[in-house]
Amino acid sequence: MSDVDIFQSDVENTNWELMPYIAVNCIKVTSSCHSKSQIKFPSFLGKTSTKNKKKRMIQDLSNKFSEYKLSYITFKLDYLNNILLMLFERLFNDKTKGRITKFVVNCLNLNLLKEDIQENLFNLIIVCEKYEKYNYKLIDTKTKNEITKQFAKIE
């Protein structure tokens, strides 16, 4: 199993020539376990691809905060949830007419683009029920349209 872990970390770093060795080691391990389960390589590759994509997105977001010299792991564990919470709590609790403009300005002050707000932030946080209400997809359509318009004005 340790050989598989070593090879997997290299494959995650796009060292694809090690893939046959992972396959052989996976088969060797499962045969010695006397298990009758099948190895699902497409799902393994899909999970690795998704994991690498999320890792790149977190790295891109953490680079936007580069003045603080954060590693992407520190950024994900210590900052990402709080940024999401801060931005959306202000949006939800502000009842003034310019709340959408303030939200967009706050996003831009943090160097966050519309795509970061719409897709990346919620998809990258460590999800629990507490944060579910901050999912951009669950915000009402009128508010989402206003946010899109405000970002378009500024861009």
Number of C-alpha atoms within 10 A of each C-alpha: 11 8 12 17 12 11 20 19 12 15 17 14 10 14 12 12 11 13 18 11 14 20 15 11 18 16 14 12 15 15 12 8 9 8 9 8 8 8 12 8 13 9 10 11 14 11 12 18 14 12 13 15 12 15 16 13 18 22 18 14 23 22 17 13 17 11 8 10 11 16 14 21 14 12 19 21 12 12 16 22 19 13 15 18 16 12 18 19 14 15 20 14 9 14 10 9 8 10 17 23 17 17 20 24 16 16 19 14 10 14 14 18 16 18 10 16 19 16 13 18 22 20 15 16 18 11 12 7 7 8 14 11 14 19 17 19 12 10 13 9 11 9 14 16 11 14 20 16 15 18 18 10 8 10 8
